[in-house]
């Protein structure tokens, strides 16, 4: 087990979430594919940031779970190596300590897990459970009954909330990922970006959700950055793109396109106006420190999907 207790510099207020995520250094196509999921989970009565990273390269496949301290100064990390030639490593259990010597348990079963082509994150037939004080504070996967039976723990009174997903995808023309963009949807949506940037025709780009094209951009040389609002089910989704490096970075294929999907339910504006949370001390810290009693109603994050699309020649 890999355990890390890394100090960081805490600040009372940082840049907006989208700015901080997109400014992160991104990987190059010679390293590895990653999927990062950032949650807030109720651990011991307080909302704390929990980050799940699925990573895969030519030599390794791993899962890394990090729990931030309440003040954000320390990160407590548990790493699981999912070596394909070790069947036993696909089911297991580990414990690690977070602040105040509180024990957190991680259970996983990936023996039957199904993985989309090229993705390090499974899409079905698995579970990963994070347990604290005999409560499953974070549960990933569709094998929920098996997870509760194995952990012998009760479901969390307040479910963990996913507030962003960041994925690096590699391909020649097509790049796919999954996310729930419509709150009413029971399953994740299949999101595909296609780009035609070579050949005699003018470059163009398509974005589709569940096989339906929702964004089509022609003359991409002039519209390599932009945004459009589309409807997915009954939810408005703001789509932002920046594919400058697809077209102009040298050598070709050395850059990535960035796509951001930000759902906004139709009634979110009225909810914000009536919630009374627009100002005050707590609103400054909601994206940073997570030291809030669960009973206070926090967190209320707005989900974002960040897709880095790397073209491979």
N, C-alpha and C positions, 0 to 999 in steps of 0.2 A: 504494500500500500504506500502510495506517495502522499505525504502530508506536508503542507506548506502553510506557514504563518507569516505572510509578507506584509510589512508596514507600508502604508501609503500616506501621501499628504492629503489631509482632509480639508475641504473648503466648504464654507456655508452655502455658497451658491455658485453653480458652474454654468457653462454654456447650455443652450437648449439641447434636448436629447438627440434630435436628428443631426445637429452639428457635431456632437461628440461622437456619435456612431460613425458617421461618414468620414470623419477625420482620422479614425483609427487606421493604422498601417494595415494594408491588405496583403494577402499572400500572393506570391507569384505562382504561375502555373507549373513551376518545377518543384513545388513543395507538396502541399496536400489539400484535399477537399475538407471543408469544415462547415458545420452547422452550429450556430450559437443561439441558444434560447435563454432569454432573461426573464425570470419570474420574480414576483414578490410572494413570499409564503409566510404564514402565521406560525412562528416558532416560539414556543413558550410565551404566547400571548402578545408577541410583537411582530410587526411586519419586517422581514429581513430579505435582502436581495439574494437570490439563488440563481447561479448561472450554470447551465448545462451545455457542454461542448462535445459534439460528436466529431471525431477526426479520423481521416483515413488517408494513407499514402501507400506506396508500393510495399513497404515493409511492415506496417502496423495499422491496427484499427483500435481506437480507444474511446473511452467515455470518461469525461472529467466533470465533476460536480463541485462547485465552489459556493460556500456560504460566507457572505460578508458579515463582519461584526456589526453591532447595532449602530456604532458611530461611524462606520465605514473605514476605520483605520487599518483593519486586518482582514485577510482573506484566508479561509480555511478550506483546503482542497483535498478531495479524494479522487484518485485516478484508478481506472480499471482498464487493463489491457485485454482486448478481445481478439487474441491471436487466432487466426482461422484454423491453424493446425492443432489447437488445444480446445477440444470440445468442452472440457470441464470449465473453461474460463467463461463460457457463455451463460452460466448460471452460478450465482454466488452471493456472498454477503460480506460486507466490510463495515467497520465502525471507525469513526474519527471524532475528535473532540473539537468543539467550537468554544466560544468565550465562556468564562466561568466554569470551565471543565465540564460543560454539558455535552453528553454523548449524543451523536446523531448516527443512525444506522442507514446503510444503503443496501437494498436487495434488488437483484435483477435476474431475469430469465429471458435470454435471447436465443435459446436453442432452436426455436421454430420461426424466428423473426424473418419477415420479408423486407428486403431493401429495394427501393427503386433503383433503376440503373444509374450507377455512378454516384449515388448518395451514401454518405456514411450514417445517415439517420434512418432507423427502421420505420416502416409505415403500418405494420400490422403484426399480430400474433406475438406480442411481447409485453413485458412490464418492467419499469424501473421505479422503485418506491423509496422515498426518503422519509424516515420515521424518527420522530422525536417525542419523548414522553408517551410512548404507546399510542401515538397518533400518526397517521399517514399524512404528512404535511404537503407532500408533492407526489403525484402519481402520474407517470407517463405510460402510454400504451393502452391497448384494448383488453388485456388480460386482467381486468380489475378484480374479479372475484378470486382468481388465483393469487393475486398480490395480497389481498386482505387475509386470505386463509394462511398463506405462508408467513406473513409478518405477525399474525395474531394481534393486529392493531386495529383500532377503530378509524373510520373515515374522519377527516378533519371537519370541524364545525364550520370553518370558513375555507373554501377552496383557494389554492394558489392561483395567482393571476399572471398570465403571460403578457408582458408589455412590449417585447420586441423579439423578432427573429431575424438573424443575419446569416446568409448562406452564400458560399462561393460555388459557382457552377461552371463547368467547362464543356465546350462543344464547338462544332464548326459553324452551325447555323441556328440550332435550337437549344433553348435553356429552360429547364422546368424546375418548379418547386411546388410546395404545398403549404396552404395556410387557410385558416377560417377568416374570411372577409365579411361574411354575413352572420350576425349574431344568431339568427334563427336557424342557420344551417346545422345539421347534425354531424356532417362530415366535413373534412377539409376540402377546399377547392383545389383543383389542378390548375396551376398558373404556368403558362408557357410564353416565352418571348422568342420570336424568330426575327433574324436580321439578315437581309441580303445586301452585302456591302461590296461585292466584287462582281465583275462581269461588265458587259456593255450597257446594261440598263442603269438608270438612276437608283442609288441605294434607297431602300425602304425598310420598314420595321412593322411588326405586328405584335400585339399583346392579346392573348386569349385567356379566358377563364372557363374551365370545363368545356373546352372545345369551341367556344363562341368568341369570335374576335370582338374585342371591346375598344381597342385602339389600333389605328392604322395610320402610319406616318409615311408620306411620300416625300421626295426631295430631301432626304435625310442630311445631305451636305449642308443645307440651310436650316434644318430643324433638329440638329443633333442634341439640343437641350430643350425641354418643354414640359408641359404638364396638361393633364386632362382629367375631368371628373366623369366617372362612369357609374352605372348602377349594377350592383351584383345582388340579385334578389331584391330586397327592399332597402338595401344599404347603399349610401353614396360612398364611393371609394375614390380618393384622390391618387392619381398615378403620376409620378414624376420620373423623368429619365434624363440621363446624360451619357451619350455614346460618342463623345468627342474622340476618345482614344481608339475606338473601333476604326475611325476614319482617318485620323491624322497622326497618330503616334507611330514612331519609327523605332525598330522594325515592325512591320505589320504583325499583329497577334500578340504584341507585348503589353497591350493595355486591356482594360476591362470597361464594360458598360455598367452603369449603376442605375438600378430601378428601385423606387420607393413606392410602396402601396400603403396608404393610410385610410382605413375605413372610418366613416363618421356617420353614425345612425342619424336618421332624419330628425329625431327628437332630442339630439344631444345638445343643441344650442339652448333650447328651452330648459333642459335639465340643468345646464350650467348656470343660467340666469336665476333659477329658483333655488339653487343649492346653497348659496351663500358662501361658497368656497373660493370665490375669485380672488380674495386678498387675504391678508393676515399672515402671521408668522409661519404657520404650517405649510402654506402654499409654496414657500420658497424652498423647502427642503424635500418636497415629495419625490423629486428625481434623484436625490442624493442620499442623505441619511434616512434610514428607515425605522427610526426609533419611535414607533407609534403603537399604542395599544390597539389590539385587533378590534376592540369594541368601538373605536372611534370612527369606523367606517372607511378608513384608508386601507389599501390604496385604491385609486380610481384611474388607472393609467389608460391612455388611448394607444391601442396596439399599432405597431408599425412593422412592416416587412421590408427588409433591405436585401436586395438581390444583386450580387456582383457577378456579372456574366463575362467570363473569360473566353475569348475566341482562340481556338486551337487550329492551326493550319494543317 
